[in-house]
């Protein structure tokens, strides 16, 4: 008679044989899930340490700079008064 460990090995082999086409997709999604879990754990750890500043990479935009297209959208501006 088969024991529990032999039965588990047979079930794993049968599952691999039947799902051989989906196996790369499944491992890829498992890897993505592991990376997301690791990133979330790191973020939770960083949130526990309030003394460390958080740096977010990005681009700064000067809203006052001419030609950036960040006007108010209210039409032409009045000329400066003397």
Buried (B, 14 or more C-beta within 10 A) or exposed (E): EEEEEEEEEEEEEEEEEEEEEEEEEEEEEEEEEEEEEEEEEEEEEEEEEEEEEEEEEEEEEEEEEEEEEEEEEEEEEEEEEE
